[in-house]
Amino acid sequence: MKKLGVILCTLALLMGLAVPALAGRANSGYCKGIKLCGRVKVVNSFPDLKVKVVNSFPDLRVKKVNNFPDDIGEWQFVTSGEDFTIQYVNAFEDLKIQFVDAFPGPQ
């Protein structure tokens, strides 16, 4: 009976640590304190966010726009005057994105 209590407490502790980590990934429209909309510059080093492009199960669906990127998931790609920078990676990403033509935003 004592072992069961220890196991349940351990599982509760692990669940408590895992939930905030998952909630910080784009569900709120923010990742690492960055609002996930606006003017974006692609860089090769020292990005604000590392992103991985996927075809399924993204954290954020991204729509490329030419102006007024005001809603979460709307990104305007620029070469200067950016709101934040990204680097495309294949592993150890901060955020998984999928490019879409409609309905951008958190998954």
C-alpha positions in Angstrom: 0.0 0.0 0.0 2.9 2.3 0.8 4.5 1.6 -2.6 1.3 2.5 -4.4 1.2 5.9 -2.6 4.8 6.6 -3.6 4.1 5.6 -7.2 1.0 7.8 -7.4 2.9 10.8 -5.9 5.7 10.3 -8.4 3.3 10.1 -11.3 1.5 13.3 -10.1 4.8 15.1 -9.8 5.8 14.1 -13.3 2.4 15.1 -14.8 2.7 18.5 -13.0 6.1 19.0 -14.7 5.0 17.9 -18.1 1.8 20.0 -18.5 3.4 23.5 -18.2 6.1 22.4 -20.7 3.4 21.5 -23.3 1.3 24.5 -22.6 4.1 26.9 -23.5 4.2 25.7 -27.1 2.0 28.1 -29.1 -1.3 27.1 -27.5 -1.5 30.6 -26.0 -0.2 32.3 -29.1 3.2 32.9 -27.5 6.4 30.8 -27.5 9.4 31.9 -25.3 7.6 35.1 -24.7 7.2 36.0 -28.4 3.8 36.7 -29.9 3.6 34.3 -32.9 2.5 36.9 -35.4 4.2 39.7 -37.2 7.2 40.4 -39.4 9.6 37.5 -39.4 13.2 37.3 -40.6 14.9 34.0 -41.4 18.5 33.8 -40.1 21.2 31.1 -40.0 22.4 31.7 -36.4 21.3 33.2 -33.1 17.5 33.1 -33.8 14.8 34.0 -31.4 13.0 30.8 -32.3 14.1 27.5 -33.8 11.3 26.1 -36.0 10.8 22.8 -37.7 8.4 22.6 -40.7 6.2 19.6 -40.5 3.3 18.2 -42.6 1.2 17.0 -39.6 0.7 17.6 -35.9 2.2 21.2 -35.8 2.2 23.4 -32.8 1.2 26.3 -35.0 -0.3 26.7 -38.5 1.4 29.6 -40.3 -0.1 31.6 -43.2 2.3 33.7 -45.2 0.8 37.2 -45.8 2.1 40.3 -47.6 0.8 42.9 -45.2 -1.0 43.3 -41.8 0.2 40.2 -40.0 -1.9 40.9 -37.0 -3.4 37.5 -36.1 -1.6 34.6 -34.4 -0.1 32.4 -37.2 0.1 35.2 -39.8 3.7 35.8 -40.7 5.1 38.4 -43.1 8.7 37.4 -44.2 11.0 40.4 -44.4 14.7 41.1 -44.7 14.8 44.0 -42.1 12.5 45.5 -39.5 11.5 42.2 -38.1 9.5 41.5 -34.9 11.4 38.3 -34.3 13.8 35.9 -36.1 13.6 32.2 -36.9 16.0 29.5 -37.9 14.8 26.4 -39.7 16.1 23.2 -38.0 15.6 19.5 -38.3 15.9 18.7 -34.6 15.7 20.4 -31.1 13.1 22.9 -32.3 11.3 25.4 -30.1 8.2 25.2 -32.3 6.8 22.9 -35.1 5.0 24.8 -37.8 2.9 23.9 -40.9 2.4 26.3 -43.7 -1.3 26.7 -44.7 -3.4 28.8 -47.0 -6.3 29.2 -44.6 -7.1 29.0 -40.9 -3.7 29.9 -39.3 -3.2 29.6 -35.6 -2.5 27.1 -32.8 -3.3 23.5 -33.4 
